[in-house]
Amino acid sequence: MAVEEPVTGFAVAVVREDGQWRCSALDPGALTELDAAITELGKLRSTGASFGLLAVDDEFFVIVRPSPRGPSLLLSDAAAALDYDIAADVLDVLRVDPPDEEDDSVWPEGDLEILADLGLPGPELEVIIGEVDLYPDEQLQMVAQRCGFGSEFAKFLDEL
């Protein structure tokens, strides 16, 4: 199941403190291992919202939001679990079986309300995920715009 070549993409920590948004890079290992992403995000100290956005190989994205009772997770395409360990890890944590290999439809798994308190209700997030003609970074840019950190996210992407 493991992808042999290096995984491309980006992993960004998003933090809101005192009404200000900040985006910073997570360790590249966060793109391949869910535990690494959770650990990296757990190191952030913030009194406000904090979560991670991971765009993997121009194929799918993962949103990770740590909380004391365990992380909230959203995987944009459950079928990614057939080819990527991190996507399989998300489904394991969610206790969801991966789809059949013959199933080529795209559907999310996890908490669609993961960013509802930040201005992005589940139905709108589902519409963004449904935009299959967009790359994950473009979908995440839409998420960032809707939540209010679009310019900070764009600046982060420009620096990559």
Disulfide bonds with the S-S distance in Angstrom:
none
